[in-house]
Amino acid sequence: MTPSEDFVVTDRGGIVENSHRVHAAVVDAKGRLLYALGKPTRMTLARSAAKPAQALAILETEGVAGYGFDDADIALMCASHSSEDRHIARTRAMLSKIKAEEADLRCGGHPSLSELVNRSWIKQDFVPTAVCSNCSGKHVGMLAGARAIGAGMEGYHLPDHPMQGRVKHTVAELCDLDVGEVEWGIDGCNLPTPAFPLDRLARIYAKLASAADGSDAGEGQSTRGAALAHIFQAMARHPDMVAGEGRYCTVLMRAFDGTLVGKLGADASYAIGVRASGATKQLGADGALGISVKIEDGNLEILYAVVTELLERLGIGSPEIRRQLAPFHHPQRVNTMGVTTGGVSFPFKLRGSKPDGDDPRLAAVAP
C-alpha cells in the first residue's frame, strides 16, 4: 500500500489486518475546498451530523422562541446523547415546555450509546423508552416547530409534514444547493435524514463557525447568522449535552473550549466547524474552517482516529489541547491479557489546493 492511497491501516504484529478508506473535505467560510482525501464530493448520508442544520430550521420557525428553549435545550436538539439521567431529564423538561407528552414522540427507545449507562440499565432491568433515544432532543424540537407553525404534531416525523418541508429547504440552503439536489432517507430515529456531497457538510459547519465569529461583532449580523451562532455557542457551552461522558464529541469540544464544534453521524460520518484563527489563515482559509469526514466501511473507532489525525495535520489547536484526544487518536490494540498486538497508522496524504512543500504531510496535488 503506497502512502498516496486514502486509507487508514490497522496491523497485527506488523501485518496489515484491515484497511479503511477515508473521504474528507476541508473548506473555508466561502465554501472553497482547501484540502481533500478520497472523494470529497462523495454523496454522503450525514445522519446525525446534520442535526445543527435541522435545529436551525426549528429555531427559525415563527413562534418557537416562545417556548423558552435555553442553550442546553438547543445543544440537546443537536445531540446524539448517551441517555444519561441528565439527558432524559432534559428531554422531559423540554416536552413540558411545549405541553407535549412522551407518547407524542415518534422515536423509539434503544440501548444507550454509553456502555456504563447500559450496564446500569441491565442491573435495574430498565427498558428504555422514547425519551431515552439519543435523538430525543431533536424530536422534541420538531414537535415544537410543528406546533408553532400550526401544522399539528401528528405525523411531524413524516417527509410530507410541513415541518419537514421547512427542514428540507433549510438544509439545501445551508449546502448552497437546490432542494432537489439533496436526497433523503429515513434515519434510525425515524426522522428524514439528508444526503449530499461530503464537502457540503463541511460547508455547513464552516457557516456555523463563521456565524460564531460574526456574533463577536454584535449588531449587523443577519437573523440566520444569529441563529447559527446561537447553535454553535449552545453546543460549545454544553458539550456534555451533545454526547456524554467519555464520548468523542464531548471530549473534543471540552478540550477546544469554544473554538470549534464537532458532531458525529452514524456509520462514521463527522463534521467540525473551526472558528477563524491564525491557524486557519495559515491553511489558506478565508475566515472559519469546515471539516467533514466519512469512513467508507462505517468504523467509528477509525473515524475518531482520522478526525484527530486531521486536526493534528492541519495544526488546529495546540499539542496540549490535542493530547486530550490521544486515546482516540492512537487506540490501543490489545488482547484479553493486555498485550499490545498492533496499532493504527495513517499512510494517507491530504491533497491541497496549493503546493505545501514545507510540510511533508500535505501532498501538493490539486483536489
N, C-alpha and C positions, 0 to 999 in steps of 0.2 A: 504494500500500500504506500503510495507516494504522498509526500506532505501536502501536495496541492489538492488532494481529494477532500471533499467536505464531510469527513467522518470523525466521530469520536470512537476510540478503541478501548475495549477492556481486555485485559490479558490475565492469564493464569500461569505463573511461573515463566513469564516472558513469551508465552504462546498466545497469539491472538485468539480470543474466545468469541467476542462479538464486536461488530462494528455498527455504529448507529449514524445514519445520515442526518445531517443538520442543514436546515434552511434558516437564514436570518437576514434581517434588513435593519439598517441604521439610517435614519433620516433626520433632517433638521426641521425647524419650525415652518419652513416654507415647503416642506414635502420633498426636498431634494434627497435622492439616495446617495449616501456618502460611502457606505461600506455594505458588503453583502457576503453571504455564504449560500451555497446551493442555489436554489431558485427563489430569489426574493419576491417574485410575483406569483409564487405558488398559491393556487386557490386554497384557502385555509379556513376551516371552521374555527372561529375564535373561541367558541364556547364561553366559559366564564370570564375570559379576558375581555369580553365585550361588555361586561356589566357597567363600567363607568359611562359608556355611551348610552346604555339603556337607562341608567339613572338620570342622565341628562334629560331624556325625553320625559321622565317623571317630574323632575324639578321645573321643567318649562311648561308643564300643564297648568292652565289657569286654575287657581283655587287651591292647589296643593300646599302652598305656603301657609294656608290657614290651619293645617293640621299640626303645625308646630314641630316638625321634624328637626332634631338638632344634629350636630356633626356626627355623633356616634351612630345615630339612625341612618344617616346618609352613607357612612362607612359600611354599615351592615347591608345596605342595598347593593353595595359593590362587592360583597363578601362571598367567599366560599369558606364559610366558617367551620369550626371544629365541633359545633354543637355543645360547647361548654355551657355551664349553667348561666353565665353572663349573656351568652348569645341567645339562649332560649328565653331568658327573662326580657331581654331587649326586644325580641320578636313579639312577645306577648304585650309589652308596653306599647309598641308601635300599632298593634292591632287595636288596642284600647283607644289610641289617639284618633283612629278613623272609624271607631264604633263598629268594628268588624269582629268576627269570631274565627277561631281556628278552622272551623268547618268550612269557612269561605275559601280557604287556601286550596289550590289545585296542584300542590306539590306533595309528594309522599315522604314518609319517614324512611330512614335508611341508616346503616351503621355509620358511626362518626368517622370523620377523616383523621381523628386522633386515636392512636392505639390506647393511650391512657384513658380516654373517655370511654372507649369501647369496653375495656376491662372493668371499669366501674359499672357500666350498664349491665354487663353479664352477671356481676356479683349481686346486683339489685333485681335481676330478672326483669329489667326495664325494656319495654318495647317502644322504640322511637316513633313519634307521630309527626305530623306535618310541620309543627313549629321547630322540630329538630332537624329539618332539612338544611343542608349547608347553604341553600339558596333562599331560605325563608325571608330574609330581608328584602331581596329583590321582589318576591311575590307580594309582600305587604305593600311595597312601593307601587306595584302595578295595580293592586286593589285601590290604593289611594288615588292614583291617576284616573282609573276608570270611574270612580265615584265622583271625582272633581269635575270631569267633563260631562257628567250626567248620562253616561252610556250604560250604567249598571255594572255591578260586579260579576254577575253571572256570565260565564264564558270569557272572563278577562284574559285567559291564557291562550285563547284560540287565535289563529293567524288572521281571521277576518274581523276580530273585535276592533273597534275604533282606537282603543289604546295601543294595540299592536300596530295599527296603521301609523300612528304617530311615531312609534319606536322605529319602524322601518324607514320613515323619512329622515328622522334624526340621524340614524346610523349612516345612511347613504350620504347625507350632507357632511358629516364628520370625515367620511372617507373620500370626499370630493368625487363621488360617483353618482350616476343616475340611480333612481330607486330600482330599476330593472337590472342593474349591473350587480346588485347584491343578491345572493342566493340565500335561501332559508331552509333549515331543517328543524327538527324538534330536539331540544336538549334533554338531558337526563332528568331535569326537574320539571319537565312538561311545558316549558315556555319555548317559543321560537328562538332559534339561535342562528346568527348570520355567518355567512361565508363570503370572503372577498380576498383579493390578493394580499399576501402577507405584509408587504410594505405599507399597505393602507392601515393595518393595525398599528404599525409603528407611527404612522401619521396621526392617528387618534391620540396616542399618548404624547406625542410631541406637542399637540394642541393643548392637552391638559396642562403640561408643564409650562408652556408658553403663557397660558392664561394665568397660572400662578405667578409667573414673573410680572405679568401686567397688573396683577392685583396690588403689587407693591407701589404702583404709580398712582393708585387712588382713583380719582374721577377720570372720566373719559373712556372707561372700559365698557364694551358692549354688554348687553344683558346676557347674551350667550357666554361671553368671556367671563363674566362674573359667576355664572353658574358652573362653568368648567373649573374655575379657580376654587370655588366652594367645594367641589367634588375632590379635587387634588388635596386641598387642605384637610378635608374630613378624613381621607384615607391616611394622610401623613400624620395627623394628630392622633388617630385611633387605629394603629396597625394591629392592635390586639383584636379589634372587631373584624378586620378584613380576613384573618385566617385564625390564628390561635397560638398558644404556647408551643414553641419549638418548630412551628411551621415556617417555610421559607419566606413567604410574603411578609410575615410579621417580623422575623429576624432581619430581613433586608431593610425594611423601612425604619425599624428602630435604629439600625446601625447608621443609616444615612441621615436620620434626624431632620426630615423635612426637605431635603434636596432632591429627592426622587420619590416616585410611587411605582410599585410593581404589582402585577396581578397574574395569577395562574389561570390557565384554561385547561379543562380536562383533556386527556390524551395528548399532553405535552405541548401545549402552546403557552407562550408567555409574552408579556409586554411590559415595558418600563418607560416612564416619562421622566427625563432628567432636566432640571432647571438649568438655565444658561449660567455658564461659569467660564473661568479661564480654560478649564479642561475641554469644554465643548467647543470653545472658539479655536483651540489648538487643533481640534479634529476637522476644522473647516466648516463647522456648523454656523448657520445664521440663527442665533438665538438658542432655544431649547433643543433637546435631542429626544428622539423616539427610537426605541429598540424593540424589535419583535423577533421571536424565535419559535420554530416548530421542529420537533424531533420526529422524524418520519415514522418510527415504529411506536411512538407513544410512551416511551420510557421516561417516567418523572425524575428518577434519580439522575439520569443523564441530562435531562433538561436543566435541573438546578446547577449541575456542574458546568454546563455550557454557558448559562447566563452569567455565572460568576466569573468564568474564564473571559467572557467578552468584556465584562466590566473592568477586569484587570488589563486586558489588551488595549482597551480604549482609554485607560487612565482615569476612569471615573471613581472618585473617592480616594482617600489616602490609603496606604498599605495598612494602617491601623484599623481603618473602617472595614476594609475588605477582609482583614484577618478574622473578623467576627463571622464570616461566611465560610471559613475554612472547612468545617465538617461537610458542607455541601459541595465545595469545590473539589476536594480530594476525598471522596467517600472511601472508608476502609473496606477492603475486600478481605474478610477473614472467615475462617471456617468455624465449626462448632467448638473448637478448642482454643479459639482466639489467635490462631496462627495466621499471619498475613499470607495470602495466597496469590495476590496480584494487585493490579491498580487500574487507573483510568488515565488515558493520555489524549492529548488534543493535537493531532498532526496537521490540522487544517490551517490555512492562512486566510485572513479576511481579504477580500478583493476591494480595493479602494478606488475612488473616482479620480484620484490623482496619485502620482508616484510618492511613495513614502520610503525612500531609500535609506533613511537613517534608522528605521525600525524594522528589523528582520521578521517581526511577527506579522507585518502587514504587507501583502503582496501588491505590487504596482500593476494591477490588472483592472481594466475598466469593468464595472459591474454589468 
